[in-house]
């Protein structure tokens, strides 16, 4: 359950706010309140909630330009119910980082006057599918609300959409949630490591067609940057 706690040291704007570490920096900060709630409900991992700088290699220059354009126009992207699939055969070259960076930009654009509305949700697909099964045996606190938020949020990140082949049960569940969002014209960002044909092999034709055919697909080619 969400509980508001002010902490200036974890403020997302401390490096650019002229009120930071002054008497005006306190628990009454509306911007901190709004962003804190958005971050909590999004379930973006805490160590990923501050956008990192991404450095482009020559082979990914055009992809970075397009992703940056989507980020800078994210409100229109979401209002139009657009979808994005960021993929690469390589690991650690910015797929998830870009997806989160785009969602954080969305939060930054819509926080004012948001109140208690869930605007974005981060779903790590393998963990999500495991949790769905575990929840059958014993209901996890807050999990039902999480499922509702997946359906109603303006933007959902489906991270590692095809990292493993899906069982019939997994496929049915994932298809149901993604289908409901597409029918409601709600935006999705998928990340994965597969081309269209490989998606079909891993998650089946019906689900792959939802991901690939309803999205703008952007490929990253550069190699792993996590060790740099």
KAFEN-V27847 format. One record per residue. N is the residue number from 1. SS is DSSP state (alpha for helix, beta for strand, coil for the rest). PHI is phi in whole degrees, -180 to 180 (none if undefined). D_LAST is the distance of its C-alpha to the last C-alpha in Angstrom with 1 decimal. Layout:
n = {N:N}
ss = {SS:SS}
phi = {PHI:PHI}
d_last = {D_LAST:D_LAST}
//
This chain:
n = {1:2:3:4:5:6:7:8:9:10:11:12:13:14:15:16:17:18:19:20:21:22:23:24:25:26:27:28:29:30:31:32:33:34:35:36:37:38:39:40:41:42:43:44:45:46:47:48:49:50:51:52:53:54:55:56:57:58:59:60:61:62:63:64:65:66:67:68:69:70:71:72:73:74:75:76:77:78:79:80:81:82:83:84:85:86:87:88:89:90:91:92:93:94:95:96:97:98:99:100:101:102:103:104:105:106:107:108:109:110:111:112:113:114:115:116:117:118:119:120:121:122:123:124:125:126:127:128:129:130:131:132:133:134:135:136:137:138:139:140:141:142:143:144:145:146:147:148:149:150:151:152:153:154:155:156:157:158:159:160:161:162:163:164:165:166:167:168:169:170:171:172:173:174:175:176:177:178:179:180:181:182:183:184:185:186:187:188:189:190:191:192:193:194:195:196:197:198:199:200:201:202:203:204:205:206:207:208:209:210:211:212:213:214:215:216:217:218:219:220:221:222:223:224:225:226:227:228}
ss = {coil:coil:coil:coil:coil:coil:coil:alpha:alpha:alpha:coil:coil:coil:coil:coil:coil:coil:coil:coil:coil:coil:coil:coil:coil:coil:coil:coil:coil:coil:alpha:alpha:alpha:alpha:alpha:alpha:alpha:alpha:alpha:alpha:alpha:alpha:alpha:coil:coil:coil:alpha:alpha:alpha:coil:coil:coil:coil:coil:coil:coil:coil:coil:alpha:alpha:alpha:alpha:alpha:alpha:alpha:alpha:alpha:alpha:alpha:alpha:alpha:alpha:alpha:coil:alpha:alpha:alpha:alpha:alpha:alpha:coil:coil:coil:beta:beta:beta:beta:beta:coil:coil:coil:coil:coil:coil:coil:alpha:alpha:alpha:alpha:alpha:alpha:alpha:alpha:alpha:alpha:alpha:alpha:alpha:alpha:alpha:alpha:coil:coil:coil:coil:coil:coil:coil:coil:coil:beta:beta:beta:beta:beta:alpha:alpha:alpha:alpha:alpha:alpha:alpha:alpha:alpha:alpha:alpha:alpha:alpha:coil:coil:coil:coil:coil:alpha:alpha:alpha:alpha:alpha:alpha:alpha:alpha:alpha:alpha:coil:coil:beta:beta:beta:beta:beta:coil:coil:coil:coil:coil:coil:coil:coil:alpha:alpha:alpha:alpha:alpha:alpha:alpha:alpha:alpha:alpha:alpha:alpha:alpha:alpha:alpha:alpha:coil:coil:coil:beta:beta:beta:beta:beta:beta:coil:coil:coil:alpha:alpha:alpha:alpha:alpha:alpha:alpha:alpha:coil:alpha:alpha:alpha:alpha:alpha:alpha:alpha:alpha:alpha:coil:coil:beta:beta:beta:beta:coil:coil:coil:coil:coil:coil:coil:coil:coil}
phi = {none:-69:-136:-75:-139:-82:-148:-58:-71:-109:-65:-73:-117:-62:-79:-130:-94:-76:-98:-60:63:-119:-59:-82:-90:-162:-67:-87:-66:-65:-63:-62:-56:-65:-68:-59:-67:-60:-65:-60:-72:-71:63:-63:-52:-58:-77:-114:-81:-102:-63:-97:-79:-113:-104:-89:-89:-56:-70:-107:-59:-65:-63:-65:-60:-68:-63:-67:-65:-61:-59:-73:-122:-66:-64:-64:-56:-72:-59:-88:68:-76:-134:-138:-120:-102:-139:-165:-71:-96:-103:71:-113:111:-61:-67:-60:-66:-60:-68:-58:-67:-66:-64:-64:-62:-59:-64:-87:-114:-65:-63:73:-71:69:-113:-106:-79:-107:-149:-137:-100:-123:-83:-57:-59:-66:-61:-67:-64:-66:-60:-69:-64:-69:-66:-77:-147:-68:-84:-61:84:-72:-61:-65:-61:-64:-64:-64:-60:-74:-100:-62:-68:-140:-125:-95:-106:-86:58:-62:-135:-70:-138:-67:-95:-74:-60:-66:-61:-61:-61:-66:-64:-62:-61:-70:-70:-60:-63:-72:-65:-65:-87:56:-108:-79:-137:-121:-106:-125:-168:-118:-132:-75:-58:-63:-70:-60:-59:-65:-90:-124:88:-64:-64:-73:-61:-66:-64:-72:-80:-75:-101:-129:-84:-96:-124:-99:-105:-110:-62:-90:-56:-108:-67:-92:-82}
d_last = {37.8:36.4:37.2:36.5:35.0:34.0:31.0:30.1:26.9:25.5:26.9:24.7:26.3:26.4:24.3:26.7:30.0:32.6:34.4:31.6:32.9:36.4:39.6:39.0:35.7:37.0:37.8:39.8:36.9:37.4:34.0:32.4:34.9:34.3:30.5:30.7:33.0:31.0:27.8:29.9:31.5:28.4:26.9:23.4:21.5:21.7:18.0:17.6:20.6:18.9:17.4:13.8:12.9:11.8:11.0:13.2:13.1:16.7:17.5:17.0:18.7:22.0:20.6:18.8:22.1:24.1:22.0:22.2:25.9:26.4:24.7:27.0:30.0:29.2:32.7:34.5:32.2:33.2:36.8:37.1:35.8:33.1:30.5:27.0:25.2:21.4:20.5:18.4:18.7:15.0:13.3:10.5:10.8:12.6:16.2:16.9:15.1:17.4:20.4:20.1:19.6:22.8:24.7:23.9:25.2:28.3:28.9:28.7:31.3:33.7:33.7:36.8:39.9:38.1:39.8:39.1:38.1:35.1:33.2:30.0:28.9:25.7:26.6:24.3:26.7:26.6:27.1:29.7:31.7:31.8:33.0:35.7:37.1:36.9:38.7:41.7:42.5:41.7:41.0:37.9:38.5:37.3:36.4:39.4:38.4:34.9:36.5:38.8:35.9:34.2:37.4:38.1:34.8:34.3:30.7:29.1:25.6:26.0:22.5:22.1:25.6:26.1:23.9:27.1:30.6:32.9:36.2:39.2:39.1:35.4:36.1:39.2:37.5:34.5:36.8:39.1:36.6:35.0:38.4:39.8:37.2:37.7:41.4:41.1:38.9:36.0:32.5:29.7:26.0:25.0:21.6:21.6:20.6:24.0:26.2:29.7:31.3:28.8:29.2:32.9:32.5:30.5:32.2:35.4:36.9:38.2:35.0:32.9:35.3:34.9:31.1:31.0:34.4:34.3:30.8:29.0:26.5:23.2:20.9:17.2:16.4:12.8:10.6:8.3:5.4:5.6:3.8:0.0}
//
